[in-house]
Structures are given as structure tokens and as C-alpha cells.
Amino acid sequence: MVKVYAVWIVLGVLFLSGRAFPENEPAGSMEERIDEIKSLEKRIIELEQQQKILARKWEIEQQAAAEKAKASPVVTATSKDGFSLKSADGDFSLRFRGLIQADTRSVSGSSGSLADDTFTLRRVRPIFEGTLWKDIDFKIVPDFGGGSSSLQDAYLDFKFLPEFKVRAGRFKSPFGIERLQSCSDTLFNELGLPSNLTPNYDIGAAIFGDLYEGKLGYTLGVLNGAADNASIDSDIDNNKEVAARLFANPWKGEDSFLGGLGVGFAATYGIKDGTSGSTYLPTYKTIGQADLFKYASGVVSDGAQERYSPQLYYSYGSFGVLAEYITSSRKVSKAAATEKLTNKGWQVAASYVLTGEDATYKSVIPRKPVNFTEGSYGAWEVVARFGRLDIDSDTFPTYASSTSYPETATNIGAGLNWYWNRNVKWALDYDWTSFDKGSTKGDRKDEHAIIGRVQLTF
């Protein structure tokens, strides 16, 4: 259209200047000139039509390109979220992440292959997670660490509301505060002694959510019921276990001394009747992963099992502390003998980030990732803990041997964590554990465990 206007403007200028129809021009020449103008006008109209056709084609192509962009997936790779594939509308996504923990372990004072000095791949976990139809999340995590394969997480989350979600599948039982931490975020390379009293992975369903702008979280689940320090893949009877947990951060988001305080309480209750083939009884481990306690042959679970745990996490600036107290009671039997036994444990673990980053329930994120040429050295964190595990004295000698397993274990540990960036962590721990009884000569020898780790998570 602009071109048409331009031609007519030129003709107008020529006419006004007398150049379109010069004076004294023969009549025939004038008629020829008029014919030329009409021909030019016709050509201009044709060009205008062609321009409209081209403009419409361009518009159609742009619309097609926009529709294609809406249907094209978005592929990303970041240090935080790993590799991801997401639909343009965000309703569907698939993320691939991973965890590798390469350990070196040196343990003195204990015997057995599990306590030998060794290099080991503690965990090797590809992590698959994503979203379906915007409101359904899923997570699948196998583990190939330690030379074996197993399934860890495998669940679906139905996100009805932030205050009400439903989880179904295999996931961590909502109980111990240290156990519920991601294994890539724990302060120490191995869990503390009281975590022996917590269940690990279980199968079932749970409702959960966050209330009051995230200041109160809750979980209520019905599960098959895993034994202490154990995971379960299938039920051993028709009975189920109920697990519940409340965790409150009353001053969350506030710029105050109490802004980083969280307190909670968790409990489980279930009934398990064991058999000689499936006793439903736990095995407890030392920090160095040697056997700390086992029930004697012929002992089985015989009724109700209860657990309780008040728990706390607090952080202020670079300082953080985690504390929990756990009791685990169960009814056991051996032949005609029956007893309700209660084991107890507690621990306090503290951390301080030397380089000034904030301490959190999750891993430290360095302000300046390691770059030796630029003189930046990541984040450094010192950690310490003190904990204890008590086996019910009524356990001995009927249900376990006091000359094989101790009644009490007390642990003091210290460590240094070096965070290269949000994905790479180096850690070195030393744990000293003393025992009360547990040997034919009296007390079991103290365990001294040095555990080093290189961790990659993405």
C-alpha cells in the first residue's frame, strides 16, 4: 500500500510541474500518455494485490511458528536441577539428577568385614523425577552403591492444594529428623547412633502439606511398617503402621533471632507378629557400620511397636544445630517368654560455616565456588556431635547376649566439610564410640572411625 501511495505522489508532482503533460504536446502523444498512466495504474493495483498475498502468507507462517514453539519442549541443564525436559506449557516435565558418594573408611576397635578399612562406593543413585498434567509429581531413585542394587524412592504426589497433598508408593517413613534429611545434606557422612531407632523406606500412602504460609508442616501416613534402621519391600502380615509428624517454624521468614527455629514431634504405632523366617527385628550399626546390636536367635516381634521423637533444628547465620530424642518400644517373645522392651537414643549435632555462608537444614551453598586461579576456595564448615544409644536392660540375657552386644553406646564426633560449589563436597569425619558391656572381657573396645567422602550431586 505504501508503494501505491508513493507512485501517485510522484504522478501528482509531475502533473503540477507540467512534466506529466508537457505543453504543445500532440494529441496522439497525450492519448498515449493517458494509456501509459492507466497501464501503470493497473500494474500498481496488481502489485498491491501481490503485496496483500505476501503479507497474508507471512502472517500464516508467523502463526505456525508460534504454534510450533508452544508445542516444542524446553531442554535445560543447570547445576541446581540437573538435566530437564519440559513441555512449553510447563504441565509435563522430566528431570534427571544423580548422586555419587565415594568413601574411604578406617575403623579400629571392632571386628568383622563391615568394619574393615576400605574404599567403597557408599551410594550411586540416578534420580528420575518430574511432573505429569501439572498436578502430579513422581520420583524414582534406584541405588547401586555397595556393589548391590536396590530401590529407594518410588512414589507419586497428587498436589490437590499446597495444604493437602497425597503421596503413594515407597518413601521415607515420616519420623526421624536426621533420617529425613537427604543423604547428600547430612552434616556427617554416617547417621548418628539414635537414627538406629528410626525406620527408613516404607511402602504405603500419606497425606501431607504446609499450613500458615509454610510455618506448620504435617504428614500422616499408613504404611506396611518397617523395623528400626530398616527398609521394607513387602508386608509380612496383614497389620499396618500409622506414622504422624508435625513440624513448626513459628517465626519462619522473620528477621529475628528465632527466624531459624523449627520444632517437631513424630510418632509411629503398629502391630507386627514376626515368624522365624521374618522376625521383624532390627540390627543396629555403629558409626563405622559394624554390628552394634542384634536380637538372639529365636526372638521374634510379637505385638505392638511404638516410637516417639521430639526433634529440633535451629540456625542463625552461620551456626546450626540439630537435636532429637527417640524411644522405640516393641513387644518380643522367645519360646514362652514375652517382654516389652524400650530402646532410647538422643543426639545433638552442631555446625558452623567458617566462610560466612548461612547454615541450613540443607547443604551449604558457597558464595564463591572454588576457582584456584581467581583465589576463591568455596565454603568450609566444621561439625560436631554428641549422642547415645541405650538398649533396654531387660533385653539381657534372655533376648540378646551382653557378652556379644553392649547395653549402651556413646558417641563423640567431629568433622570438616569443604563445599567446592553446590554440586561437589569433600568431607572428613572422626567418630569415637565407647561401649558399656558387649564383650566376654567386660566392655567392648572403643571404636575409632575415620570416614572420608567425595560427593557429587546434581
Secondary structure by P-SEA (a helix, b strand, c coil): caaaaaaaaaaaaaaaacccccccccaaaaaaaaaaaaaaaaaaaaaaaaaaaaaaaaaaaaaaaaaaaaabbbbbccccccccccccccccbbbbbbbbbbbbbbbcccccccccccccccbbbbbbbbcccccbbbbbbbbccccbbbbccccccccccccbbbbbccccccccccccccccccccccccccccccccccccccccccccccccccccccccccccccccccccccbbbbbbbbbbcccccccccccccccccccccbbbbbccccccbbbbbcccccccccccccbbbccbbbbbbbccccccccbbbbbbbbbbbbbbbcccbbbbbbbbbcbbbbbbbcccccccccbbbbccccccccccccbbbbbbbccccccccccccccccccccccbbbbbbcbbbbbccccbbbbbbbbbbbbccccccccccbbbbbbbbccccc
